[in-house]
Amino acid sequence: MTVITKDHALRVIRRAFGPDFADSIAGRLPDRINLDDPGDTRVLADLGVTRDSLLDALGGEL
């Protein structure tokens, strides 16, 4: 099980997509995100954040 905090997720999202995007979705993220839980990954996907989009934005740095 891979669980990250909202703060950790926002740091990665901020690096990948910029501070404006991170700030715009911050209020819609849960405090803890289980990356193995389909419900949590659906929330991220609905906000435009997927593993592939993060890898693309970070150049495979994740």
C-alpha positions as CSV (number, residue, x, y, z in Angstrom):
1,M,0.0,0.0,0.0
2,T,1.4,3.4,-1.0
3,V,-0.1,6.2,1.0
4,I,1.1,9.8,0.6
5,T,0.0,12.9,2.4
6,K,-1.8,15.8,0.7
7,D,1.3,18.0,1.3
8,H,3.6,15.5,-0.5
9,A,1.2,15.2,-3.4
10,L,1.0,19.0,-3.7
11,R,4.8,19.3,-3.7
12,V,5.1,16.9,-6.6
13,I,2.1,18.4,-8.4
14,R,3.6,21.9,-7.9
15,R,6.9,20.7,-9.4
16,A,5.3,19.0,-12.3
17,F,2.5,21.3,-13.2
18,G,3.2,24.6,-11.5
19,P,2.0,26.4,-8.4
20,D,-1.2,27.8,-10.0
21,F,-2.4,24.3,-10.9
22,A,-1.5,22.9,-7.5
23,D,-3.3,25.7,-5.7
24,S,-6.3,25.2,-7.9
25,I,-6.8,21.6,-6.9
26,A,-5.5,21.7,-3.3
27,G,-9.0,22.0,-1.8
28,R,-10.2,18.9,-3.6
29,L,-7.5,16.5,-2.5
30,P,-8.0,14.3,0.5
31,D,-5.5,14.6,3.4
32,R,-4.1,11.1,2.7
33,I,-4.0,9.5,-0.8
34,N,-3.7,5.8,-1.2
35,L,-2.1,5.3,-4.6
36,D,-3.3,1.7,-4.6
37,D,-6.9,2.6,-4.0
38,P,-9.0,3.0,-7.2
39,G,-11.2,5.6,-5.5
40,D,-8.2,7.8,-4.7
41,T,-6.6,7.4,-8.1
42,R,-10.0,8.3,-9.6
43,V,-10.0,11.6,-7.7
44,L,-6.6,12.4,-9.0
45,A,-7.5,11.4,-12.5
46,D,-10.6,13.6,-12.4
47,L,-8.3,16.5,-11.4
48,G,-6.0,15.7,-14.3
49,V,-3.3,14.1,-12.4
50,T,-2.2,10.6,-13.4
51,R,1.0,8.6,-13.0
52,D,1.7,9.0,-16.7
53,S,1.0,12.8,-16.7
54,L,3.4,13.2,-13.7
55,L,6.1,11.1,-15.4
56,D,5.7,13.1,-18.6
57,A,5.8,16.5,-16.7
58,L,8.8,15.5,-14.6
59,G,10.7,13.8,-17.4
60,G,10.6,10.4,-15.6
61,E,12.0,11.9,-12.4
62,L,9.3,10.5,-10.2
